Amino acid sequence: MPTDDPQPLGDILDDVLQRLNVGGKIDEARVVEAWAMLVGPQINNVTESVWMKGPRLFVKIRSAAWRQELHLQRQQWRNRLNEELGQELIQEVVFR
């Protein structure tokens, strides 16, 4: 029910995003952006692509050695990304 009372802009934007059903896509874009920012240039240079499918983050790595190293650290990457995002958007990181 609409109201004439002032509302915080963040609440209004959240409502609009829910109605348009684009909140998930925005979260996915935030995750991809956070990956690029957190890993730095060395890992970005071997990263071919990054995408979300549900709560899983997929990262395609060009180097088998880097893929193995990152795979061993996948829980730490998940934790760092979720901390950076301020919410639990990623349940699992998969390196390919």
Backbone as a chain_set.jsonl record, in Angstrom:
{"seq": "MPTDDPQPLGDILDDVLQRLNVGGKIDEARVVEAWAMLVGPQINNVTESVWMKGPRLFVKIRSAAWRQELHLQRQQWRNRLNEELGQELIQEVVFR", "coords": {"N": [[0.839, -1.172, 0.0], [0.78, 2.115, -1.002], [2.371, 4.964, 0.473], [2.471, 8.319, 1.766], [4.412, 9.048, 3.429], [7.802, 9.913, 4.136], [10.456, 7.862, 2.931], [13.437, 5.914, 3.324], [15.877, 6.194, 0.757], [17.36, 3.933, 0.032], [15.668, 1.826, 0.801], [13.578, 2.203, -0.974], [14.871, 1.778, -3.424], [15.652, -0.919, -3.107], [13.117, -2.105, -3.074], [12.23, -1.509, -5.679], [14.14, -2.91, -7.214], [13.544, -5.534, -6.439], [10.947, -5.767, -7.463], [11.473, -5.553, -10.188], [12.93, -7.774, -10.505], [15.768, -7.974, -10.65], [17.695, -7.988, -8.758], [19.323, -10.225, -8.184], [21.008, -10.37, -10.428], [22.446, -8.022, -10.146], [23.797, -8.575, -7.772], [25.391, -10.691, -8.712], [27.041, -9.313, -10.511], [28.386, -7.681, -8.716], [29.847, -9.611, -7.327], [31.601, -10.594, -9.327], [33.036, -8.271, -9.874], [34.192, -7.858, -7.344], [35.857, -10.087, -7.207], [37.831, -9.507, -9.183], [38.963, -7.237, -8.034], [39.94, -8.127, -5.526], [41.808, -10.235, -6.06], [43.979, -9.21, -7.43], [46.556, -8.078, -9.814], [48.275, -10.184, -10.725], [46.888, -12.682, -10.517], [44.618, -11.947, -11.91], [45.669, -11.773, -14.452], [45.856, -14.429, -15.244], [43.298, -15.246, -15.167], [40.593, -16.239, -17.027], [37.756, -16.086, -17.295], [34.914, -15.168, -15.255], [32.064, -16.112, -13.477], [28.747, -16.368, -12.11], [26.635, -18.963, -10.969], [23.803, -19.557, -9.614], [24.445, -19.952, -6.165], [27.104, -20.432, -6.585], [30.403, -19.595, -7.466], [32.16, -19.453, -10.407], [35.368, -19.738, -11.76], [37.403, -19.415, -14.436], [40.562, -20.484, -15.136], [43.617, -19.926, -16.803], [46.057, -21.212, -16.376], [47.271, -24.307, -15.311], [48.797, -24.763, -13.02], [48.297, -22.459, -11.451], [45.538, -22.8, -11.196], [45.386, -25.117, -9.6], [46.661, -24.212, -7.254], [44.916, -22.12, -6.47], [42.588, -23.586, -6.143], [43.169, -25.079, -3.868], [42.976, -23.096, -2.014], [40.325, -22.357, -1.962], [38.275, -22.088, -0.006], [39.19, -19.997, 1.587], [39.147, -17.941, -0.314], [36.399, -17.808, -0.818], [35.48, -16.958, 1.697], [36.806, -14.461, 1.944], [35.724, -13.04, -0.229], [32.952, -13.011, 0.406], [33.104, -11.575, 2.774], [34.064, -9.122, 1.83], [31.869, -8.383, 0.268], [29.941, -8.109, 2.16], [27.909, -9.827, 2.739], [26.607, -13.211, 2.581], [26.933, -14.264, -0.31], [28.204, -16.144, -1.839], [28.485, -19.581, -1.88], [30.197, -21.527, -2.704], [33.338, -21.795, -4.369], [34.448, -22.49, -7.557], [37.064, -23.632, -9.45], [38.125, -23.728, -12.77]], "CA": [[0.0, 0.0, 0.0], [1.603, 3.321, -1.084], [2.255, 5.906, 1.581], [3.058, 9.621, 1.493], [5.475, 9.268, 4.407], [9.151, 9.782, 3.578], [11.098, 6.564, 3.103], [14.853, 5.95, 2.933], [16.095, 5.899, -0.652], [17.814, 2.546, -0.077], [14.492, 0.96, 0.879], [12.83, 2.363, -2.225], [15.641, 1.094, -4.472], [15.524, -2.366, -2.881], [11.77, -2.486, -3.505], [12.191, -1.451, -7.15], [14.951, -4.024, -7.723], [12.774, -6.767, -6.235], [9.827, -5.774, -8.41], [12.02, -5.782, -11.525], [13.592, -9.08, -10.455], [17.147, -7.836, -11.113], [18.599, -7.978, -7.611], [20.292, -11.31, -8.319], [21.994, -9.995, -11.454], [23.3, -6.992, -9.565], [24.678, -9.287, -6.846], [26.368, -11.414, -9.523], [28.006, -8.329, -11.017], [29.198, -7.276, -7.562], [30.779, -10.708, -7.037], [32.63, -10.602, -10.373], [33.858, -7.087, -9.634], [34.964, -8.092, -6.118], [36.929, -11.045, -7.539], [38.888, -8.789, -9.89], [39.598, -6.302, -7.12], [40.638, -8.817, -4.444], [42.899, -11.133, -6.444], [45.125, -8.452, -7.882], [46.934, -8.205, -11.221], [48.917, -11.454, -11.082], [45.853, -13.692, -10.736], [43.762, -11.444, -12.992], [46.323, -12.07, -15.732], [45.624, -15.833, -15.613], [41.852, -15.474, -15.108], [39.967, -16.097, -18.339], [36.392, -15.601, -17.108], [34.33, -15.321, -13.921], [30.615, -16.024, -13.559], [27.968, -16.98, -11.032], [25.489, -19.823, -11.293], [23.238, -19.745, -8.279], [25.373, -19.487, -5.136], [28.452, -20.903, -6.904], [31.241, -18.731, -8.287], [33.041, -20.209, -11.295], [36.496, -18.952, -12.243], [38.18, -20.17, -15.413], [41.964, -20.104, -15.018], [44.401, -20.391, -17.96], [47.233, -21.958, -15.945], [46.962, -25.455, -14.447], [49.477, -24.576, -11.735], [47.521, -21.478, -10.697], [44.233, -23.402, -10.899], [45.585, -26.01, -8.46], [46.948, -23.375, -6.084], [43.685, -21.43, -6.08], [41.64, -24.61, -5.682], [43.524, -25.414, -2.485], [42.614, -21.946, -1.174], [38.972, -21.942, -2.345], [37.477, -21.656, 1.152], [39.659, -18.665, 1.969], [38.639, -16.992, -1.309], [34.964, -17.654, -0.561], [35.329, -16.139, 2.899], [37.252, -13.095, 1.654], [34.747, -12.407, -1.115], [31.719, -12.751, 1.167], [33.397, -10.492, 3.717], [34.132, -7.893, 1.028], [30.522, -8.064, -0.193], [29.112, -7.806, 3.319], [26.852, -10.824, 2.883], [26.957, -14.543, 2.1], [26.423, -14.478, -1.662], [28.916, -17.268, -2.444], [28.586, -20.774, -1.045], [31.293, -22.356, -3.18], [34.126, -21.279, -5.487], [34.882, -23.589, -8.414], [38.091, -23.218, -10.412], [38.164, -24.577, -13.962]], "C": [[0.888, 1.241, 0.0], [1.339, 4.247, 0.103], [2.918, 7.217, 1.188], [4.185, 9.942, 2.469], [6.831, 9.098, 3.736], [9.734, 8.401, 3.898], [12.565, 6.697, 2.705], [15.006, 5.513, 1.473], [16.537, 4.452, -0.858], [16.654, 1.565, -0.041], [13.692, 1.008, -0.418], [13.548, 1.625, -3.352], [15.56, -0.425, -4.329], [14.17, -2.865, -3.364], [11.671, -2.517, -5.034], [12.965, -2.614, -7.751], [14.225, -5.354, -7.557], [11.641, -6.86, -7.243], [10.293, -6.059, -9.836], [12.747, -7.118, -11.636], [15.019, -9.027, -11.005], [18.161, -7.833, -9.969], [19.678, -9.036, -7.707], [21.376, -10.989, -9.321], [22.951, -8.934, -10.932], [24.277, -7.625, -8.582], [25.759, -10.045, -7.609], [27.446, -10.47, -10.048], [28.926, -7.849, -9.896], [30.241, -8.332, -7.23], [31.926, -10.708, -8.046], [33.583, -9.419, -10.181], [34.743, -7.269, -8.4], [36.11, -9.06, -6.382], [38.102, -10.29, -8.168], [39.652, -7.859, -8.956], [40.455, -7.032, -6.078], [41.86, -9.607, -4.895], [44.131, -10.406, -6.934], [45.55, -8.801, -9.301], [47.525, -9.562, -11.605], [47.889, -12.545, -11.376], [44.885, -13.233, -11.824], [44.351, -11.764, -14.36], [46.112, -13.513, -16.18], [44.144, -16.205, -15.537], [41.257, -15.217, -16.481], [38.55, -15.553, -18.231], [35.912, -15.935, -15.696], [32.826, -15.176, -14.072], [29.986, -16.736, -12.373], [26.888, -17.865, -11.638], [24.893, -20.218, -9.951], [24.223, -19.213, -7.255], [26.824, -19.92, -5.384], [29.164, -19.909, -7.824], [32.18, -19.618, -9.091], [34.116, -19.268, -11.816], [37.305, -19.836, -13.177], [39.597, -19.606, -15.431], [42.75, -20.714, -16.17], [45.54, -21.329, -17.577], [46.835, -23.084, -14.989], [47.599, -25.291, -13.067], [48.709, -23.582, -10.858], [46.158, -22.052, -10.302], [44.343, -24.303, -9.667], [45.811, -25.218, -7.17], [45.685, -22.692, -5.565], [42.638, -22.406, -5.548], [41.91, -24.967, -4.219], [43.11, -24.309, -1.511], [41.163, -21.517, -1.371], [38.11, -21.482, -1.175], [37.888, -20.256, 1.613], [39.152, -17.613, 0.982], [37.143, -16.751, -1.098], [34.737, -16.715, 0.629], [35.707, -14.683, 2.641], [36.243, -12.353, 0.779], [33.465, -12.061, -0.365], [31.926, -11.616, 2.167], [33.425, -9.148, 2.985], [32.74, -7.433, 0.606], [29.569, -7.733, 0.95], [27.924, -8.733, 3.494], [27.296, -12.133, 2.243], [26.324, -14.796, 0.73], [27.017, -15.733, -2.299], [28.977, -18.421, -1.453], [29.78, -21.632, -1.433], [32.01, -21.639, -4.318], [34.661, -22.476, -6.243], [35.872, -23.05, -9.422], [38.119, -24.229, -11.543], [39.33, -24.195, -14.823]], "O": [[1.686, 1.41, 0.923], [0.237, 4.296, 0.65], [3.832, 7.225, 0.363], [4.836, 10.981, 2.354], [6.996, 8.24, 2.869], [9.531, 7.856, 4.983], [12.899, 7.507, 1.84], [14.343, 4.579, 1.02], [16.125, 3.813, -1.826], [16.655, 0.576, -0.775], [13.194, -0.012, -0.895], [12.914, 0.927, -4.144], [15.414, -1.136, -5.323], [14.08, -3.921, -3.99], [11.097, -3.443, -5.607], [12.497, -3.242, -8.701], [14.286, -6.208, -8.442], [11.404, -7.924, -7.816], [9.595, -6.725, -10.601], [13.13, -7.539, -12.728], [15.437, -9.924, -11.739], [19.36, -7.69, -10.205], [20.828, -8.781, -7.352], [22.545, -11.302, -9.093], [24.14, -8.955, -11.251], [25.452, -7.261, -8.554], [26.919, -10.045, -7.198], [28.631, -10.802, -10.027], [30.118, -7.637, -10.118], [31.379, -8.005, -6.893], [33.091, -10.81, -7.663], [34.798, -9.567, -10.315], [35.911, -6.878, -8.41], [37.207, -8.887, -5.851], [39.24, -10.43, -7.722], [40.867, -7.715, -9.084], [41.569, -6.601, -5.782], [42.859, -9.645, -4.176], [45.233, -10.948, -6.856], [44.986, -9.701, -9.923], [47.289, -10.037, -12.716], [48.008, -13.255, -12.375], [44.383, -14.06, -12.586], [43.614, -11.998, -15.317], [46.181, -13.798, -17.375], [43.776, -17.347, -15.811], [41.392, -14.126, -17.036], [38.172, -14.657, -18.987], [36.42, -16.843, -15.039], [32.351, -14.238, -14.713], [30.603, -17.583, -11.726], [26.311, -17.552, -12.679], [25.407, -21.091, -9.252], [24.786, -18.134, -7.445], [27.672, -19.792, -4.501], [28.607, -19.448, -8.82], [32.908, -20.436, -8.529], [33.829, -18.154, -12.254], [37.828, -20.873, -12.771], [39.811, -18.424, -15.7], [42.573, -21.892, -16.484], [45.944, -22.163, -18.387], [46.155, -22.852, -13.989], [46.991, -25.648, -12.058], [48.496, -23.828, -9.671], [45.683, -21.812, -9.192], [43.484, -24.256, -8.788], [45.225, -25.52, -6.131], [45.421, -22.689, -4.363], [41.896, -22.089, -4.618], [40.978, -25.135, -3.433], [42.918, -24.564, -0.322], [40.803, -20.407, -0.979], [37.294, -20.575, -1.335], [37.045, -19.438, 1.982], [38.77, -16.515, 1.389], [36.677, -15.615, -1.19], [33.912, -15.803, 0.57], [35.001, -13.773, 3.075], [35.945, -11.183, 1.018], [32.952, -10.948, -0.485], [31.033, -10.796, 2.382], [32.874, -8.159, 3.469], [32.459, -6.235, 0.587], [28.511, -7.144, 0.729], [27.034, -8.463, 4.3], [28.245, -12.16, 1.458], [25.297, -15.468, 0.631], [26.411, -16.322, -3.194], [29.457, -18.265, -0.331], [30.316, -22.374, -0.61], [31.381, -20.962, -5.132], [35.257, -23.375, -5.651], [35.564, -22.12, -10.167], [38.134, -25.437, -11.309], [39.54, -24.793, -15.878]]}, "num_chains": 1, "name": "protein.A"}
